[in-house]
Amino acid sequence: MLTVKEVAKRLKVSATCVYQLIEKGSLACHRIGIGRGTIRIGETDLSAFLDSCREEWSEGRQASPRSERKLKHLKH
């Protein structure tokens, strides 16, 4: 089981981003303890999240709504 900080480090994002992914329901977690509990993320849950984020590009592929988004940091 991984901590929020460990997941953030692996994904190269902030801990706040990990908390937001959990709150949104995109990243599954376990709460261990009394009250709010300590958050832990399983390796399989992290792998499932990463698989759900994957976009494959191939020639002739129809554009999906997600791939049609313009990336603000790229000049078009």
Buried (B, 14 or more C-beta within 10 A) or exposed (E): EBBBEBBBEEBEEEBEBBBEBBEEEEBBBEEEEEEEEBBBBEEEBBEEBEEEEEEEEEEEEEEEEEEEEEEEEEEE
